[in-house]
């Protein structure tokens, strides 16, 4: 009986460590994880960021409870149920969502596992979960308070250290602005004018070819376009940078290529006051609204075009 209990404790600690490692890995690559969740096209960007951090906190909660052996009768059921749910999700993902199977993001971008590798990992953990019934952990009078702490601390940490964009925007001035005189001149640039950017309603995306925030913004907009079946011709992209890097930009982001122009760097940076990305809503060449990457309002963009 003692040997069985030791095996159960080792299995509990190992599974707990995997849950904690999964949560920490996601958090270390939170921007990529946010984007992965957003690509499922289920929720708005703001809600996606809140849910991603809640999921990370939930995984860490399970892991910590297993590591410290608190309320094990309840926690082993919760951990097994979570592993089963994650496995079912991986199995159904190709049928329900148009997202990559190369990285399931169960360890963020710290340790890349394909969907098939993740299923194997989950099955191994489920097999090890059998040994959780060989020990009962600890049930003390303060166990419920520990459980509360194990949940609140990771979730609060996730929201405080890397808060969602909407919280950052509310605390700091992250609004977009333009030098209108230079911007009007930018719209007259040959390549940009040829795309009829000043005619009708257009969403103008001002990007640098090498900017990681521009790439993430492009992915956000690509998801929005697909989710609301928006007309791609209503979007125009103006790049500054090396022309040969434009194809690399689209390849790395794997987004649908939009009408694209390359504009002079000096004029671009003067018009945007050195900031990028900036998303501009234009109505016959007149600026209606501006967004930075963290302030993109999906509803406003959809309403504007519709």
C-alpha positions, 0 to 999 in steps of 0.5 A, spaced: 500 500 500 505 504 501 508 503 494 502 504 491 501 511 495 508 513 493 506 512 485 500 516 486 504 522 489 509 521 484 503 521 478 500 527 482 506 531 482 508 530 475 501 531 472 501 538 476 507 540 473 505 539 466 499 543 468 503 549 471 508 548 465 503 549 460 500 555 463 507 558 464 509 557 457 502 560 454 503 566 458 510 567 456 508 567 449 501 570 451 501 575 444 501 568 440 496 565 444 491 570 444 492 570 436 491 563 436 485 563 440 482 569 436 483 565 429 478 561 432 473 566 430 468 565 436 469 572 440 471 579 439 479 581 440 477 584 447 473 578 449 478 573 447 484 576 451 480 576 457 478 568 456 485 566 454 488 569 461 482 566 464 484 559 461 491 560 463 489 561 470 485 555 470 490 551 468 495 553 473 490 553 478 489 545 477 497 544 477 498 548 483 492 544 487 495 537 484 502 539 486 500 541 493 495 535 494 489 539 496 482 537 495 484 531 491 478 527 490 475 534 487 481 536 483 483 529 480 476 529 477 477 536 474 484 534 471 481 528 468 475 532 465 480 538 463 484 533 459 478 529 456 475 536 454 482 538 451 483 532 447 476 532 444 477 539 442 484 537 438 480 531 435 474 536 433 478 542 431 480 540 424 472 540 423 470 546 426 476 551 425 480 553 420 487 554 424 493 551 424 495 544 426 502 545 427 502 548 433 496 546 438 499 552 443 498 547 449 505 550 451 505 556 447 511 557 443 516 555 448 515 548 446 511 546 439 507 540 439 503 538 433 495 536 434 497 529 434 503 530 439 498 533 443 493 527 443 499 522 445 501 527 450 494 527 453 493 520 453 499 519 457 497 524 462 490 520 462 493 514 463 497 516 469 491 519 472 489 512 474 494 512 479 491 519 482 486 514 485 492 511 489 493 517 494 488 522 497 492 528 498 491 532 503 484 535 506 485 540 511 481 545 514 484 551 510 484 547 504 478 551 501 482 557 502 488 554 499 484 553 493 481 560 492 488 562 493 491 557 487 485 560 483 486 568 484 493 568 484 495 566 477 488 569 474 490 576 477 497 575 475 495 574 468 491 580 468 496 585 472 503 583 468 500 582 461 493 586 461 488 585 455 489 591 450 483 594 453 485 595 460 492 598 457 488 603 453 484 605 459 490 606 463 495 609 458 494 614 452 495 609 446 490 613 441 492 614 434 494 620 431 496 623 424 499 629 421 493 630 417 497 635 412 502 630 410 497 624 410 493 628 405 499 628 401 500 621 402 494 619 399 496 622 393 502 618 392 502 614 385 501 607 388 496 609 393 492 613 389 491 608 383 488 603 389 482 609 389 483 609 396 480 616 397 474 614 393 468 611 397 469 608 404 476 604 405 480 601 411 487 604 410 492 599 414 499 603 415 504 598 416 511 597 416 514 591 412 518 588 418 513 590 424 511 585 428 505 589 431 503 590 424 503 583 422 499 581 428 494 587 426 494 584 419 492 577 422 486 580 427 483 584 420 484 578 416 480 574 422 475 580 422 474 580 414 473 572 414 468 572 420 463 578 417 464 576 410 467 583 408 469 585 401 477 585 401 477 591 396 474 595 401 481 594 405 488 598 402 495 596 405 500 602 405 507 599 407 513 603 408 520 599 408 523 594 403 519 592 397 521 585 397 519 584 404 512 585 402 511 578 400 515 575 406 510 579 410 504 576 407 507 569 407 509 570 415 502 572 417 498 567 412 493 572 411 489 574 404 493 579 400 489 586 400 490 591 395 497 593 397 502 599 395 509 601 397 510 608 399 516 613 401 518 611 408 519 619 410 512 621 408 509 615 411 513 616 418 511 624 417 504 622 416 503 617 422 508 621 426 513 615 426 507 610 429 505 604 426 501 600 425 495 605 424 488 603 421 484 609 418 477 609 416 476 613 410 470 616 407 471 619 400 478 621 403 476 624 409 478 621 416 472 618 420 476 614 425 483 611 427 485 605 431 492 603 433 493 595 434 490 595 441 484 599 440 482 596 434 474 596 434 471 590 430 464 593 431 466 600 429 469 597 422 464 592 421 458 598 422 463 603 418 463 598 412 456 596 412 
